[in-house]
Amino acid sequence: MNIQIVTAFFLWCTIINGTLLLFWTTMCILAPDAVYRTQNKRFPISRETFNVVIYSLLGFFKIIFLAFNVCPYVALLIIGR
């Protein structure tokens, strides 16, 4: 396995997970009531608790995305030069 294959792997991981992060963020901003109603059918919790949980998970996913997708990809781009 060479550095180009690993770089391409992290590129696609970054694209896929970045798209998922953008979609999740967009849904939470544009349609928070629809997201709450959908999830409230499975997990009956208050709206305040739901907001804390969903934004905490969103922040956690963002940190994981940056640490495990973007940083390795940028490091591989720097090393590959």
Summary of the structure (lengths in Angstrom):
residues: 81
radius of gyration: 16.7
end to end distance: 17.2
largest distance: 52.0
contacts: 190
relative contact order: 0.16
helix: 89%
strand: 0%
